[in-house]
């Protein structure tokens, strides 16, 4: 079952009833009301735009709309609860049944997995990026960002991976955690998230022919597992070296802080363009895998958890 941490929906203006117009910011042009805008960031992101010119209703919300059920994220099982919680704010009512036919224009596909050994996850992913010319990988404070290095916006994909427990214990989330009794709810949880920023991206990633909310929620695609399998290589069979070659390889690894990204950059300075760097890096990956006995288990377990 697919889960999401953010959705942006476009629907007909007929699918909302306004109870308190004062809750909205009124946008006037040439003496006419063009749109109404409601926006809040806490305790959850909610943006509602009523566009009278386009006859559109735009609704964007985050998974925190679920309150104490936030760990469940947005899914086919929780979507009605999302709209119910928005309606309980009291200033409007959004028709949940009608919204199932709304179009999803952007979304964050999200998968939370339990991973108690945090020290193994980040180095493994960083050390096994399949192709550094296709995927950019950066690590900051144990947060990993993997981005497909393409010019076309419709082909761009970005995945972020981070320790959700650490994020939820930060100062900005403390009030939310206390209000909804979520202390400890994200223990050992790591979040994998893909940002899909166009309707075409959503259709391609979720294997759909349309962008209807119901279709998106019911998709049986596994975009996060698929992204990881493309971007991250499985471990190679450990190879033992007992000669000059192994000594020189050990020196390169040490000089590059045992970081395969740095090894790739260093070798590109020394070899001619057109060299098959994936093949060239293979023994270095094997050497790193040999240092980490959990290599095979890490990849297999990771892919299975992300399906």
GUTIRO-615887 format. One record per residue (C-alpha): residue number from 1; x, y, z. Coordinates in steps of 0.05 Angstrom, whole numbers, plus 32768, in hexadecimal, padded with zeros to 4 digits. Example, Ala and Ser with C-alpha at 12.3 -4.5 7.8 and 13.67 -1.06 7.14 Angstrom:
<sites>
+-----+------+------+------+
! pos !    x !    y !    z !
+-----+------+------+------+
!   1 ! 80F6 ! 7FA6 ! 809C !
!   2 ! 8111 ! 7FEB ! 808F !
+-----+------+------+------+
</sites>
This chain:
<sites>
+-----+------+------+------+
! pos !    x !    y !    z !
+-----+------+------+------+
!   1 ! 8000 ! 8000 ! 8000 !
!   2 ! 801C ! 8044 ! 7FEB !
!   3 ! 8023 ! 8079 ! 8021 !
!   4 ! 802E ! 80C4 ! 8019 !
!   5 ! 8044 ! 80FD ! 8046 !
!   6 ! 802A ! 8135 ! 8019 !
!   7 ! 7FF5 ! 813D ! 7FE3 !
!   8 ! 7FE1 ! 8177 ! 7FB7 !
!   9 ! 7F9D ! 816F ! 7F97 !
!  10 ! 7F77 ! 8197 ! 7F63 !
!  11 ! 7F2C ! 8190 ! 7F5E !
!  12 ! 7EEB ! 81B5 ! 7F4F !
!  13 ! 7ED7 ! 81F0 ! 7F79 !
!  14 ! 7E95 ! 81CC ! 7F84 !
!  15 ! 7EB7 ! 819C ! 7FB4 !
!  16 ! 7EBF ! 81CE ! 7FED !
!  17 ! 7E8D ! 81F2 ! 8019 !
!  18 ! 7EA3 ! 8230 ! 803F !
!  19 ! 7E8A ! 823C ! 8085 !
!  20 ! 7EB8 ! 8274 ! 809A !
!  21 ! 7ED1 ! 82A1 ! 8063 !
!  22 ! 7EFB ! 82C9 ! 8096 !
!  23 ! 7F2A ! 828E ! 809B !
!  24 ! 7F41 ! 829B ! 8054 !
!  25 ! 7F6D ! 82D1 ! 8037 !
!  26 ! 7F45 ! 82F2 ! 8000 !
!  27 ! 7F69 ! 8302 ! 7FBE !
!  28 ! 7F47 ! 833A ! 7F98 !
!  29 ! 7F58 ! 8354 ! 7F52 !
!  30 ! 7F33 ! 838A ! 7F2C !
!  31 ! 7EFE ! 838C ! 7F62 !
!  32 ! 7EEF ! 8342 ! 7F5C !
!  33 ! 7F00 ! 8309 ! 7F8C !
!  34 ! 7F2F ! 82DC ! 7F65 !
!  35 ! 7F40 ! 82AA ! 7F9B !
!  36 ! 7F3E ! 8297 ! 7FE4 !
!  37 ! 7F7C ! 827B ! 8007 !
!  38 ! 7F83 ! 8256 ! 8048 !
!  39 ! 7FC8 ! 8243 ! 8061 !
!  40 ! 7FE5 ! 8225 ! 80A0 !
!  41 ! 8026 ! 8201 ! 80B1 !
!  42 ! 8016 ! 81E6 ! 80F6 !
!  43 ! 8002 ! 81B6 ! 8111 !
!  44 ! 8001 ! 819D ! 80C9 !
!  45 ! 800B ! 81BC ! 8085 !
!  46 ! 7FC9 ! 81D0 ! 8065 !
!  47 ! 7FC0 ! 81FD ! 8029 !
!  48 ! 7F7B ! 8207 ! 8009 !
!  49 ! 7F72 ! 8234 ! 7FCD !
!  50 ! 7F2E ! 8243 ! 7FAF !
!  51 ! 7F3B ! 825F ! 7F69 !
!  52 ! 7EFC ! 8280 ! 7F4E !
!  53 ! 7F1E ! 8290 ! 7F0B !
!  54 ! 7F31 ! 8248 ! 7EFC !
!  55 ! 7EF7 ! 822B ! 7F22 !
!  56 ! 7F2A ! 8200 ! 7F48 !
!  57 ! 7F33 ! 81E8 ! 7F8E !
!  58 ! 7F7C ! 81DA ! 7FA1 !
!  59 ! 7F89 ! 81B5 ! 7FE2 !
!  60 ! 7FCE ! 81A3 ! 7FFC !
!  61 ! 7FDA ! 8180 ! 803E !
!  62 ! 800F ! 8158 ! 8063 !
!  63 ! 800A ! 8115 ! 8087 !
!  64 ! 8009 ! 8139 ! 80CA !
!  65 ! 7FC0 ! 8148 ! 80BC !
!  66 ! 7FB4 ! 8102 ! 80DA !
!  67 ! 7FCA ! 811A ! 811F !
!  68 ! 7FD5 ! 80DE ! 814D !
!  69 ! 7FD1 ! 80B0 ! 8110 !
!  70 ! 8009 ! 80D4 ! 80EC !
!  71 ! 8035 ! 8095 ! 80EB !
!  72 ! 8001 ! 8075 ! 80BD !
!  73 ! 800E ! 80AC ! 8088 !
!  74 ! 7FDD ! 80BD ! 8050 !
!  75 ! 7FC2 ! 8080 ! 802C !
!  76 ! 7F83 ! 8061 ! 8011 !
!  77 ! 7F72 ! 804D ! 8058 !
!  78 ! 7F7B ! 8092 ! 8077 !
!  79 ! 7F66 ! 80C2 ! 8040 !
!  80 ! 7F1F ! 80CC ! 805D !
!  81 ! 7F3D ! 80DA ! 80A1 !
!  82 ! 7F69 ! 8110 ! 8081 !
!  83 ! 7F2D ! 8135 ! 8065 !
!  84 ! 7F05 ! 812A ! 80A5 !
!  85 ! 7F3C ! 814B ! 80CE !
!  86 ! 7F3F ! 8185 ! 809E !
!  87 ! 7EF4 ! 818E ! 80A1 !
!  88 ! 7EF6 ! 818C ! 80ED !
!  89 ! 7F1C ! 81CE ! 80EC !
!  90 ! 7ED7 ! 81EB ! 80E1 !
!  91 ! 7EE0 ! 8221 ! 80AD !
!  92 ! 7ED0 ! 81F6 ! 8070 !
!  93 ! 7EBB ! 81B1 ! 8059 !
!  94 ! 7EDE ! 818B ! 8022 !
!  95 ! 7EB6 ! 8152 ! 8003 !
!  96 ! 7EE2 ! 8115 ! 800C !
!  97 ! 7EBD ! 80E9 ! 7FDA !
!  98 ! 7EC1 ! 811E ! 7FA3 !
!  99 ! 7F0B ! 8129 ! 7FB2 !
! 100 ! 7F1B ! 80E1 ! 7F9F !
! 101 ! 7F13 ! 80F9 ! 7F57 !
! 102 ! 7F41 ! 8135 ! 7F62 !
! 103 ! 7F84 ! 8137 ! 7F3E !
! 104 ! 7FC4 ! 812C ! 7F64 !
! 105 ! 7FF5 ! 815F ! 7F48 !
! 106 ! 802F ! 8154 ! 7F79 !
! 107 ! 803B ! 8122 ! 7FB0 !
! 108 ! 8071 ! 8107 ! 7FDE !
! 109 ! 8071 ! 80BB ! 7FDB !
! 110 ! 8089 ! 80A4 ! 801F !
! 111 ! 809F ! 8063 ! 803F !
! 112 ! 80B2 ! 805C ! 8088 !
! 113 ! 80DB ! 801F ! 809B !
! 114 ! 80F7 ! 8007 ! 80DD !
! 115 ! 8143 ! 8004 ! 80DD !
! 116 ! 8164 ! 7FFF ! 8121 !
! 117 ! 81AC ! 7FFE ! 8108 !
! 118 ! 81B1 ! 8045 ! 80EE !
! 119 ! 81FD ! 8041 ! 80E8 !
! 120 ! 81F7 ! 800E ! 80AF !
! 121 ! 81C1 ! 802F ! 8085 !
! 122 ! 81DF ! 8072 ! 8071 !
! 123 ! 8226 ! 8059 ! 8061 !
! 124 ! 820A ! 801F ! 8039 !
! 125 ! 81DD ! 804A ! 800C !
! 126 ! 8213 ! 807F ! 8003 !
! 127 ! 8246 ! 804A ! 7FF2 !
! 128 ! 821C ! 8026 ! 7FBE !
! 129 ! 8201 ! 805C ! 7F90 !
! 130 ! 81FC ! 8038 ! 7F4E !
! 131 ! 8213 ! 8070 ! 7F20 !
! 132 ! 822D ! 80B3 ! 7F38 !
! 133 ! 8222 ! 80D4 ! 7EF4 !
! 134 ! 81D7 ! 80C3 ! 7EF7 !
! 135 ! 81CB ! 80CB ! 7F42 !
! 136 ! 81E4 ! 8102 ! 7F70 !
! 137 ! 81E9 ! 80EC ! 7FB8 !
! 138 ! 81F5 ! 811A ! 7FF3 !
! 139 ! 81F6 ! 810B ! 803D !
! 140 ! 81EB ! 8140 ! 8073 !
! 141 ! 81E1 ! 812D ! 80BC !
! 142 ! 81CC ! 80E6 ! 80A9 !
! 143 ! 8199 ! 8102 ! 8077 !
! 144 ! 81A3 ! 80E5 ! 8031 !
! 145 ! 818C ! 8107 ! 7FF2 !
! 146 ! 818F ! 80E1 ! 7FB0 !
! 147 ! 817D ! 8108 ! 7F72 !
! 148 ! 817A ! 80F1 ! 7F2B !
! 149 ! 81AA ! 811D ! 7F04 !
! 150 ! 8180 ! 8130 ! 7EC7 !
! 151 ! 816F ! 8172 ! 7EA5 !
! 152 ! 8126 ! 8165 ! 7E96 !
! 153 ! 80F8 ! 8178 ! 7ED1 !
! 154 ! 80C7 ! 8140 ! 7EC0 !
! 155 ! 80FF ! 810C ! 7EC8 !
! 156 ! 811C ! 8129 ! 7F08 !
! 157 ! 8112 ! 80FF ! 7F46 !
! 158 ! 812A ! 810B ! 7F8C !
! 159 ! 812A ! 80DC ! 7FC7 !
! 160 ! 8138 ! 80F1 ! 800E !
! 161 ! 8148 ! 80C0 ! 8045 !
! 162 ! 814B ! 80D5 ! 808D !
! 163 ! 8143 ! 80BF ! 80D6 !
! 164 ! 80FB ! 80CF ! 80E5 !
! 165 ! 8104 ! 80C4 ! 812F !
! 166 ! 8139 ! 80FA ! 8131 !
! 167 ! 810E ! 812A ! 8109 !
! 168 ! 80D1 ! 8120 ! 8135 !
! 169 ! 80FA ! 812F ! 8174 !
! 170 ! 8112 ! 8172 ! 8158 !
! 171 ! 80F9 ! 81B3 ! 8176 !
! 172 ! 80CB ! 81C2 ! 813B !
! 173 ! 80A5 ! 8181 ! 8146 !
! 174 ! 80A3 ! 817F ! 8192 !
! 175 ! 805F ! 81A0 ! 8199 !
! 176 ! 8040 ! 8171 ! 8165 !
! 177 ! 805C ! 8133 ! 8186 !
! 178 ! 8043 ! 8149 ! 81CA !
! 179 ! 7FFE ! 815D ! 81B1 !
! 180 ! 7FF1 ! 811A ! 818F !
! 181 ! 8017 ! 80ED ! 81C0 !
! 182 ! 8048 ! 80D5 ! 818C !
! 183 ! 8085 ! 80D0 ! 81B9 !
! 184 ! 80AB ! 8091 ! 81A4 !
! 185 ! 807D ! 8084 ! 8169 !
! 186 ! 80B6 ! 808B ! 8137 !
! 187 ! 80EC ! 8066 ! 815D !
! 188 ! 811F ! 8048 ! 812C !
! 189 ! 80F6 ! 8060 ! 80F1 !
! 190 ! 8118 ! 8077 ! 80B1 !
! 191 ! 80F0 ! 809C ! 807D !
! 192 ! 80F9 ! 8094 ! 8032 !
! 193 ! 80D6 ! 80C9 ! 8008 !
! 194 ! 80D1 ! 80D9 ! 7FBE !
! 195 ! 80B8 ! 811D ! 7FA8 !
! 196 ! 808D ! 8118 ! 7F69 !
! 197 ! 8083 ! 815E ! 7F4F !
! 198 ! 805A ! 8156 ! 7F10 !
! 199 ! 801E ! 812F ! 7EF8 !
! 200 ! 8048 ! 810A ! 7EC5 !
! 201 ! 807B ! 80F6 ! 7EFB !
! 202 ! 8042 ! 80DB ! 7F26 !
! 203 ! 8024 ! 80B2 ! 7EED !
! 204 ! 8068 ! 8095 ! 7ED8 !
! 205 ! 807F ! 8086 ! 7F1F !
! 206 ! 803E ! 8067 ! 7F35 !
! 207 ! 802F ! 8044 ! 7EF3 !
! 208 ! 7FED ! 8068 ! 7EE8 !
! 209 ! 7FC5 ! 8082 ! 7EAC !
! 210 ! 7FA5 ! 80BC ! 7ED3 !
! 211 ! 7FB3 ! 80E7 ! 7F10 !
! 212 ! 7F72 ! 80DC ! 7F37 !
! 213 ! 7F7C ! 80D9 ! 7F82 !
! 214 ! 7F5A ! 8095 ! 7F86 !
! 215 ! 7F88 ! 8079 ! 7F50 !
! 216 ! 7FC6 ! 8094 ! 7F73 !
! 217 ! 7FB2 ! 8078 ! 7FB6 !
! 218 ! 7FA2 ! 8034 ! 7F98 !
! 219 ! 7FE1 ! 802E ! 7F6F !
! 220 ! 8007 ! 7FED ! 7F79 !
! 221 ! 8049 ! 800A ! 7F63 !
! 222 ! 8086 ! 8009 ! 7F90 !
! 223 ! 80A9 ! 8049 ! 7F7B !
! 224 ! 80D8 ! 804F ! 7FB7 !
! 225 ! 80F1 ! 8007 ! 7FB1 !
! 226 ! 80F9 ! 8011 ! 7F66 !
! 227 ! 8121 ! 8052 ! 7F70 !
! 228 ! 814F ! 8030 ! 7FA2 !
! 229 ! 815B ! 7FF5 ! 7F74 !
! 230 ! 816E ! 8025 ! 7F3C !
! 231 ! 8198 ! 8055 ! 7F66 !
! 232 ! 81BA ! 8024 ! 7F96 !
! 233 ! 81E3 ! 7FE8 ! 7F80 !
! 234 ! 81DF ! 7FA5 ! 7FA4 !
! 235 ! 8220 ! 7F91 ! 7FC6 !
! 236 ! 8254 ! 7F6E ! 7F9B !
! 237 ! 8273 ! 7F2D ! 7FAE !
! 238 ! 82AD ! 7F3D ! 7FDD !
! 239 ! 82F0 ! 7F33 ! 7FBA !
! 240 ! 8330 ! 7F27 ! 7FE0 !
! 241 ! 8371 ! 7F46 ! 7FC9 !
! 242 ! 83B5 ! 7F32 ! 7FE3 !
! 243 ! 83E2 ! 7F56 ! 7FB2 !
! 244 ! 83F9 ! 7F9A ! 7F9C !
! 245 ! 83B4 ! 7FA7 ! 7F7E !
! 246 ! 8391 ! 7F9D ! 7FC1 !
! 247 ! 83C4 ! 7FCB ! 7FE3 !
! 248 ! 83BA ! 8003 ! 7FB0 !
! 249 ! 836E ! 7FFB ! 7FB6 !
! 250 ! 8372 ! 8000 ! 8002 !
! 251 ! 839A ! 8041 ! 7FFB !
! 252 ! 8366 ! 805E ! 7FCC !
! 253 ! 832D ! 804C ! 7FFB !
! 254 ! 8352 ! 8069 ! 8036 !
! 255 ! 8363 ! 80A9 ! 8010 !
! 256 ! 8319 ! 80B0 ! 7FFE !
! 257 ! 8301 ! 80A4 ! 8046 !
! 258 ! 82E1 ! 8062 ! 8030 !
! 259 ! 82AD ! 808B ! 800B !
! 260 ! 829C ! 806D ! 7FC7 !
! 261 ! 8284 ! 80B2 ! 7FAF !
! 262 ! 82CA ! 80CE ! 7FBA !
! 263 ! 82E9 ! 8091 ! 7F9A !
! 264 ! 82BE ! 809D ! 7F5C !
! 265 ! 82D2 ! 80E6 ! 7F59 !
! 266 ! 831C ! 80D5 ! 7F62 !
! 267 ! 831D ! 80A0 ! 7F2B !
! 268 ! 82FA ! 80CE ! 7EFA !
! 269 ! 8336 ! 80FC ! 7F00 !
! 270 ! 8364 ! 80C4 ! 7EEC !
! 271 ! 833F ! 80A0 ! 7EB4 !
! 272 ! 832A ! 80B5 ! 7E6F !
! 273 ! 82E2 ! 80C8 ! 7E5F !
! 274 ! 82BA ! 808C ! 7E48 !
! 275 ! 82D8 ! 805E ! 7E7C !
! 276 ! 82A5 ! 802E ! 7E9A !
! 277 ! 82A8 ! 8048 ! 7EE1 !
! 278 ! 8273 ! 8019 ! 7EFA !
! 279 ! 82A2 ! 7FDF ! 7EE8 !
! 280 ! 82DE ! 8005 ! 7F03 !
! 281 ! 82BC ! 8011 ! 7F46 !
! 282 ! 82A6 ! 7FC9 ! 7F4E !
! 283 ! 82E4 ! 7FAF ! 7F74 !
! 284 ! 82E2 ! 7FEC ! 7FA1 !
! 285 ! 829A ! 7FDE ! 7FB3 !
! 286 ! 82AD ! 7F95 ! 7FBF !
! 287 ! 82E4 ! 7FAA ! 7FEE !
! 288 ! 82B4 ! 7FD7 ! 8014 !
! 289 ! 8281 ! 7F9F ! 8017 !
! 290 ! 82B6 ! 7F71 ! 8033 !
! 291 ! 82C1 ! 7FA2 ! 806B !
! 292 ! 8276 ! 7FA2 ! 807A !
! 293 ! 825C ! 7F5C ! 8085 !
! 294 ! 8214 ! 7F75 ! 8084 !
! 295 ! 8217 ! 7F8B ! 803B !
! 296 ! 81EB ! 7F55 ! 801C !
! 297 ! 81B9 ! 7F56 ! 8055 !
! 298 ! 81B4 ! 7FA2 ! 8053 !
! 299 ! 81A1 ! 7FA6 ! 800A !
! 300 ! 8170 ! 7F6C ! 800A !
! 301 ! 814E ! 7F82 ! 804B !
! 302 ! 814A ! 7FCA ! 8033 !
! 303 ! 8128 ! 7FBA ! 7FF1 !
! 304 ! 80F7 ! 7F8A ! 8013 !
! 305 ! 80E4 ! 7FBE ! 8047 !
! 306 ! 80D8 ! 7FF3 ! 8012 !
! 307 ! 80A8 ! 7FCA ! 7FE7 !
+-----+------+------+------+
</sites>
